Amino acid sequence: MHSENSGERLKRPDLTVEENGYLLMLGERIRELRARRGMTRKALAQQSGVSERYLAQLETGHGNISIILLRQIALGMGLPLVDLVREEPEQPPELTLLMQYLSRFSPKKLNWARGLLENELESSGKTGRSERIALIGLRGAGKTTLGSLLAKDLEVPFFELAKTIEQEAGAELSEIFSLYGQGAYRRYERRSLESIIENNERFVLVPGGSIVSEPATFEFLLSSCYTVWLKASPEEHMERVVAQGDYRPMKDSQEAMDDLRRIIAGRIAMYSKADAIVETSGKTVEQSLAALREVVVSA
């Protein structure tokens, strides 16, 4: 039996070298997006109705030949594949042209351009943005503990987006996922976030760690709130989750740690878009709160 990294397993003799390369790239992208959302392969199988076996084949470069045919159609029309499978309405031509223009620049310049656009297009709301604090990061980073303490210090409301979503949906998060799926959860997440921002000028907010997996919602959060990434090592994340009474990760600690590292790797680029970073590893609650208060006050 070959490993996932085996070159022999990744190649299909019925496809060209270029097509095999595309399937490998597609599989790696799906695995990365799954990790960014914090989903195991089993969870994705349950949500999508696609078997774990097929997902494993897809993620290791053994995708169905139909995706190659669909890609050939897109290439034949000179279009990106995403334009064929897009579910939302076709984007305005101005946005298409803007994206084409920006695609030539480096990530560093794109980050600068994003800040420039925010300053120009949303200058009227900038004053209030620093009064709306959002703490992002994985579970176990200390978001709820530090967020509630910070809100008390600042004498502002404290919101956990997960609880607001449950109130909006009239159901617990587990029920939302099991009954309606990931798509419904994301819609509730966006509506709940919009409601909090619309109805409160000052607050401390703790969204779910996977909010970075939904680019449109995360961009809305970044442009509306002063965001702080509470960062911790994978080991401390795991220790804190277990300390909270969740012993599920310990059923297969090595696999759980591998999944956790993969999730962090998949999200680090998005978490890094925060206005500030506070490292909580190796610090007491008091030390972390002091560091958090310092970056918030200087915002």
N, C-alpha and C positions, 0 to 999 in steps of 0.2 A: 504493500500500500504506500502510495506516495504522499508526501506532505503537501500542504497548501502552497508552498513555495516551489514545488517541483516543476521544473521547466517542461518535463514530459507530460505531466498532468494538465498543464496550462495550454498545451498546443492541440489543436484539432486538425487532423490531416486533411479534412475536406475543405479547409479554409486557407486563404492566402496568409502570408506572414503579416501583412498590414491588417487584415481582418482579425487575426488572432490577437494582434496588439490592441486593437480596438476593444475586443471582448474583455481582455485583461484590464484595460483602463476602466471600462464600464463596471466590472466587478469590484475593482478597488474603490471606485467612487461610491458605489452602493454601500460597501462596507464602511467607508468613512462617514457617509451620511447617516447610516444606522447608528454608528458609534456616537456621532454628534448629538443624536436624539436620545442617547442613553438606552437604546433598545437592544435586547439580545436577539439572536436569530430566531429563537423560539417565539418571542413576543411579536416580531415582525411577521412571522408565519401566521400567528393567530389573528393579527390585525388585517393582513392582506389576503388571507385565504390561499396563499401559496405555500407549498410544502417546504419544510426545513431542508429536505434533500435537494429540491430544485434551487432554493436560495443558496445553498452551499455550492452547487454547481455554478450558479451565476456569479457568485463572489470569487470563484477561483478560475474564471475565464471560460466556463463551459456554458455560456448563455445560449438560449434558443436561437436557431438560425434566422427566425423571423425578424429579430432586431437588426440583423445585418441587412436584410432586404429593405426594411424600413429606412435604415441609414442610407442605402443606395438610392432610394427614391429622393430623400432629402438632398443628397449630394448632386443628384441629377438635376434638381431644380436650383442648385446653388444656395440652399437654405440650411441653417443649423437644424439638427434633428429635433431640438426642443420646440421649434416652430410647428412641427407636425403633431406633436403630442400635447401641445399646450391646451389646457382646459379653459383658461380665462380668456376674455376677449382679446383680440389682437391689440398690441400696445400702440400708442400714438406714434406716428412717424418721427416726431420730434424726439421722443424717448429713444427710438431705435438709432437715430443719428447721433444722439448724445452718447449712448452706450458705445457705438462704434468709435467715436472720437476718443473717449476715455480709455478704451481698450489698449491703446498704444503706450500708455504710461505705466510706470513702475508702481508697486503697492505704496511706496513712500509718497509719491506724488499724488496718488489717488486719495490717500488719507488727508493730505493737505487740501486737495480740491474739495473734498467732502466738508471739511471745516469751513472753507471759504464760502461754499454754497449755503451752509447753515447760517453763517453770519449775515449773508446778504438777504436770504429769503425768509429767515425767521427771527430777524433782529428784534421785532416787536415783542417776542416772547422770551427773550434771553434773560431779562431781569428775574422773571419768575422761575426759570429753569433751575437756578442754584438753590431755590427754596424747596425743590422737589428732589428728594434723595432716593436713589434706587440702589440696592445692594445686590450684586449678581455673583454667581459662583455655584459650585456644586454643593450638594447636600453634605453637611458636615463641616462646611467652611466657617460656620458661626453666624450666618445671616440673621436668623430669627433672634438669637440671644443678643447679638450686638445691635441689631436693628431696633428691637424694643427698648433697649437701654438708651440708644441714641435719641429715639423719639421722645423718651421721657426727659432727657437732658434739654432737648430743643423745644419741648412743650408743643409738639405737633402730633397729629394722628399717626398711628402705625398700622400699616396694612400688609397682610400676607395675601398675595394674589390667589393662592390656592383656595383659601377660605372664601374670597370674593367670588371665585368661579363656582364653588359649590353652592353659594347663595343664589347666584344667577341661574344656575342649572337646576337647582332644587334636588341635587343628588351629590353623593360623594364622588371624589375623583375616580376611584376604582370602578364605580358604576358607570360613569361617563365613558370611560375607556372600553369597558366590557359591552355596554349596550349600544354606544354610538360611534366608538372608534376615535382614532387620533385626530381626524379632520374636525369632528365636532368639538373636541377639547380645544383645538387651536382657535376655533371661532369664538368660543366662550372666553378664552384667554384674551383675545384682542378686544372684545366688547367690554370685559371687566376692566382692562387697563385703561381704555378710553374713558370709561365712566369715572374711575378714580381721578384721573387727570382733569377731566372736565369739571368735576364737582369739588375739587380741593386745590387751594393755592399752595399749601405747604403740607408736607408729609414725609414720612420715611416708608419706603415700599420694599418688600421682599418678593420678587417674582420667582418662579420655578427656575431651576438651573438650566432647563432645556429651552428657555425662551430664546436663546441665541440660535436655536435650530430653525427658527421661523424668521427669515431675514426682514420681511416687511414689519413685523411686530417689534423685532429688536431695534430696527432703525427708528421706529416711532418712540420707543423707550429712550434711546440715546438722544434723540432730538428734543424730547420733552422733559427729561430728568437729568440731574447730575449723577452719573453712575460711578459706582466704586466696586471694583472686583476684589472680593475677599478671597485671597489665594492661600492654599495650603497644600502640603505634600500628599500624594496618594495614600501613604501610610496613615497620616493623621485624619484624612477624610474617613478612612475605613474604621479607625479606632473610635471616632466620634459617632459614626452611624451605629456601631455596635453598642456604644455607651448609651445611646438613646433607646436601646431595647430592641433593635432590629438585628436578629441573629442570622437572618437569611444569608448574608454574605459569607458566613463561616461554614456553610455546608460544603463549599469548595473554595477555600480561601485563595488558592493560587489562581484559579480561573476568574474569581471575583476581582482580584488585584489586576489581572491582565485586562479585564473588561474596563476597569476603572481607569487604568493608564491610557487605554485606547480612547475612552470618552474624553479625558482631559486633552489628549493630543488632538482630537478632532474639534475641540471647542476653543482651544487656546487662542487661535487667531481672532475669534469673535470676542472672547472675554477681554482681549487686549485692546479692544476699541473703547473700553471704559475710560472715563476722565481721570481716574486715579486707581492705584492698586495698593491694597493693604495686605501685607503678608501676615497671616495668623499662625503659621507653624512655629512651634516652640514658644509661644507667648501665652500669658494668662489672659483671661477675659479683660481684666483691667488694663493691661498693656495694649491689647488690640483695640479696646474702646478709645484709649487715649490717642492712638495713631489714627483711628478713624475720625475722631473729633477734630484732629488737627487738619486733615485734608479737606474736611467738610467746611470748616470755618474759613479756610483760605480759598475756597472756591470763588 
